[in-house]
Amino acid sequence: MEIQAENTCDEPQKFGTLGIIMAEGGDWGGDAVTSTSKKQKGGILTQVGKVLKILWPGTSSKKDGENTGTTTEKQSRIESGTSMECEAAEEEREQCQSRGQRIGDVVHGPGTDPSGEIHHDPDSPNKESSSLILGADVQQKHKETLRAQTETLSVNTILMNEKVKDFQLLDRYAELTIISTVRDRTLVEHELLARGRDHEEWREECLRRKLEKIRTDQLFHSSFSRSKSGSGSSSAVAGVAGIGKTTMVQKIVHDWATGKIYQHFQFVFSFKFRDLNTINCRVTLRELILEQYPYFKNVLGEVWKNPEGVLFIFDGLDEFKGRIDFADSRRDTEPRHQCPDPEWWCEVSDIVYSLIQHKLLPGCSVLVTTRPTALHLLEKAEISVRAEILGFVGEEREEYFTRYFEDQSVASAVFKHVKENEILYTMSYNPSYCWILGLTLGPFFTQTHRDPQRVPKTITQLYCYFIYNILKNHGREIESLREVFLRLGQMAFNGVAEKNIVFTDGDLIKYNLQPSQFLSGFLMELLEREDSARSVVYTFPHLTIQEFVAALAQFLTEDPGNIVKFLSEVHSTTDGRFEVFLRFVAGLSSPRAAWILEEFLDKFPHQTICPVIDWVKEEVQRQIRNAGSEYGKRRLLNTMHYLFESQNPAVAQQTLGSGETLSFSGLGLTPIDCAVLSHAIRLCDTIKLLDLTNCRIQCEGLQRLGPALHKCQDLRLGDNDLGDSGVKLVSAALRNPGCKIQTLWLYSVGLTDSGAEDLVSGLSTNHTVTELDLSGNKLGDSGVKLVSAALRNPGCKIQRLWLERVGLTDSGAEDLVSALGTNHTVMVLYLSGNKLGDSGVKLVSAALRNPGCKIQRLGQNSVGLTDSGAEDLVSALSTNTSLTELYLAENSLTDRCVPALRRLILTHPSLKLIWLRGNELSADGENQLKSLQGTRRELNVDV
């Protein structure tokens, strides 16, 4: 069964700015996606790096045969294994310097020789003028070189009919939104999921203008600076893998070279940490620059004199293998770590540290990009501006698929499927993930014989089809495919464990993979190769693909060993690095996900599948027991995702069974989390308690939960922004004939009198709810009147009712009292925080006189009660025998009502608690009331 992807490439066209929520710096792709960079004839190399595979997957920077990247062609100035120390002899330094000058194969231009140098007469009578002319010539050449290197994107389409298409950067670059804040928190979950979790909240804050956006030309703007230092500026831009960091850097360099931004900088020097990793000896800043830009040889001395005119860019801090600890004060005191000037021989990490901290070339500016996993390294750094790339939101996601597919009916169908599946939709804020979605889902909507039931619904199913497409086109080119995949997966897992996404020839050889295999076929599609002068490196197109291949390897070995112990060990890791990996492992235990790969990889062994299923069951049960803390709740939520990916109803029923308690209160949940919870609960008969209090759920999340709500006996949704539309979904659950809801908390959910009508309609047909909390909503008198109508219903079972802070006045109290006159089920009534006044309290008191009144607990804190109203209340209670607790705190009671209160306390037979704090009683009045504390057993007088 072959799945062919549609050729979706159309002619280049100019993109406009797409809305407000895409982070500036994307060409519809992500920086973790490798380009089709190749070593070019004559030694000219691709250096712009792997740009984002968004609209057309896989990118590089120039056509074959041209210089590409953000740097010029490199030569091996620093031999592998050579050691250079600051204390080296002058002879060794001269040798190192001479190696640094052996740079050829550069782009020649007017005034240059084959070494790339620009010459002027050293005996010129006006040396100062000559120096200025020389600097201007070099700047012009530098801009021309960078412009040529960054103006083109060569897009790798992988499975489509045309393998590569070339586009102008400006034609394919989509403006993204960068937010001028970064969450420097310690990640307790996978970075892709953590940012997805924050994403909707950030989007709302952007729309409400509570979150400030920042353009790439503002990264060094004083208005965004958090530093008071006047010695230059350092900025950091964070973003998850594939979000657009590297493409943003390319765009910044291109815009500077073409005179659009940052013209106060005379020179821009851009480096990749990935390239800097290959330097294993001491080096100078001068040598680093000359290696990439040799035409600066005769003018660097002049450049150093004006550091304010220099911008250094370092891309991919998370990939750097050197150690940069900005919290280590020894760097400022130990000579071996110091880098006082550009000619000083030191480690690359010392150069980067000294530039960012303004100890080297004070006054220069530095831009660093990184994934969130490395943000902690910059916590103590002298960073003036911190920003984060947000990604796709709202209409930009749909715009992506519109651009991806030539056939707009296919684009609409794919996006509709993605939008209806929160698992896929929530992660699609990431451009590279969108590319995977488009590539994998497209065939399902272009071939009429496709079974709609086979369309991927989980991320595991999605990635199984992604790998299947590659194997279908290339899988027969390699013998022992299963064994090759196993070794590749072992390397991928090691990378996940060590947070490494960049691999070398040495890594491949370590796992018995031949580098030559990656020059063609499926391995080239799965692990992409990037050449540089010093080395060759490989990356998976996206971090999640690496994690999937790592998970797949667990099912390709005939002897899995103690896989349960292995899974428990990786699950115990607290930083979330294995979270997506474990979801894939759980998902691959499902025959529905794995069946399509068996054509190439044979059947997965039962000795692996069965222990994985057992581990999932045990883990769910363990986390339910340990869900007291926020960390425990997060772990429980993860196991719910394992259940979802496994798509195994029997496992869910055995683990959750009937009557389990699921509490996630205080934990932010995305719509994807709500969909996963709904899936698990629907497979169960009954859930005793589902506590989603203050989980930042909105109507969209509740829609996903809707089909499961009626199965919860105790449903707590308070302190979420549900609005009337969200409560309408709850009302639908109340009408369900199988509804089991007994306790319903809807306090502070944004319910109004308009929405109350639908809720009351649901309550009128429901005979299970015994506890209802509507406090903190703007019901007003009209809304309370509707609730009162529900209390009159003969089938009403409500026993405990909270109506605190709902805007009730004395006018509305009359309807409530009237309903209570015929209702004989309400035993707990809280009306605190409403402006009842004495007249309203008097009406409520009338209900207490009713012989059928069952009210045991009455809350009237902060209702505007005075001494006069207290007299009426005491009088009404003289004939009441049911009340046990009375709350009258935060009112305007004075010593005048003390005699009446004493009479109530002494004569009411069942009263056990009276709460009088926060009134206007004198010390003497309080003492008179306190003295009654011991007059009756279990009596509590709290003043």
Sequence and secondary structure as in RCSB ss.txt:
>XXXX:A:sequence
MEIQAENTCDEPQKFGTLGIIMAEGGDWGGDAVTSTSKKQKGGILTQVGKVLKILWPGTSSKKDGENTGTTTEKQ
SRIESGTSMECEAAEEEREQCQSRGQRIGDVVHGPGTDPSGEIHHDPDSPNKESSSLILGADVQQKHKETLRAQT
ETLSVNTILMNEKVKDFQLLDRYAELTIISTVRDRTLVEHELLARGRDHEEWREECLRRKLEKIRTDQLFHSSFS
RSKSGSGSSSAVAGVAGIGKTTMVQKIVHDWATGKIYQHFQFVFSFKFRDLNTINCRVTLRELILEQYPYFKNVL
GEVWKNPEGVLFIFDGLDEFKGRIDFADSRRDTEPRHQCPDPEWWCEVSDIVYSLIQHKLLPGCSVLVTTRPTAL
HLLEKAEISVRAEILGFVGEEREEYFTRYFEDQSVASAVFKHVKENEILYTMSYNPSYCWILGLTLGPFFTQTHR
DPQRVPKTITQLYCYFIYNILKNHGREIESLREVFLRLGQMAFNGVAEKNIVFTDGDLIKYNLQPSQFLSGFLME
LLEREDSARSVVYTFPHLTIQEFVAALAQFLTEDPGNIVKFLSEVHSTTDGRFEVFLRFVAGLSSPRAAWILEEF
LDKFPHQTICPVIDWVKEEVQRQIRNAGSEYGKRRLLNTMHYLFESQNPAVAQQTLGSGETLSFSGLGLTPIDCA
VLSHAIRLCDTIKLLDLTNCRIQCEGLQRLGPALHKCQDLRLGDNDLGDSGVKLVSAALRNPGCKIQTLWLYSVG
LTDSGAEDLVSGLSTNHTVTELDLSGNKLGDSGVKLVSAALRNPGCKIQRLWLERVGLTDSGAEDLVSALGTNHT
VMVLYLSGNKLGDSGVKLVSAALRNPGCKIQRLGQNSVGLTDSGAEDLVSALSTNTSLTELYLAENSLTDRCVPA
LRRLILTHPSLKLIWLRGNELSADGENQLKSLQGTRRELNVDV
>XXXX:A:secstr
                  SS S SSBSSS TTS       GGG  EES  B  SSSS EESS TTS EESS    
  S TT    TT  HHHHHHHHHHHT        TTB TT  B   TT S HHHHHHHHHHHHHHHHHHHHHHHH
SEEEEE TTSSSSEEEEEHHHH B   EES        S HHHHHHHHHHHHHHHHHTT S EE GGGTT GGG 
     S EEEEEE  TTSSHHHHHHHHHHHHHTTSS TT SEEEEEEHHHHTT  S B HHHHHHHH GGGTTTH
HHHHT GGGEEEEEE GGG  S   TT GGGGT GGG   STT  B HHHHHHHHHTTSSSTT EEEEEE GGGG
GGGTTS  SEEEEE    THHHHHHHHHH SSHHHHHHHHHHHHH HHHHHHTTSHHHHHHHHHHHGGGGT TT 
 GGGS  SHHHHHHHHHHHHHHHHGGGSSSHHHHHHHHHHHHHHHHHTT   EEHHHHHHTT  GGGGGSHHHHH
HSEEEE SS EEEE SSHHHHHHHHHHHTTS S   SHHHHHHHHHT SSSTTHHHHHHHHHHTSHHHHGGGHHH
H    HHHHHHHHHHHHHHHHHHHHT SSHHHHHHHHHHHHHHHHHT HHHHHHHHTTTEEEE TT    HHHHH
HHHHHHHTSS EEEEE TTS   HHHHHHHGGGGGGEEEEE  SS  HHHHHHHHHHHHHSTT    EEE TTS 
 BHHHHHHHHHHHHH     EEE TTSB HHHHHHHHHHHHHSTT    EEE TTS  BHHHHHHHHHHHHH   
  EEE TTSB HHHHHHHHHHHHHSTT    EEE TTS   HHHHHHHHHHHTT     EEE  SS   GGGHHH
HHHHHHH SS  EEE TTS   HHHHHHHHTTGGGSTT EEE 
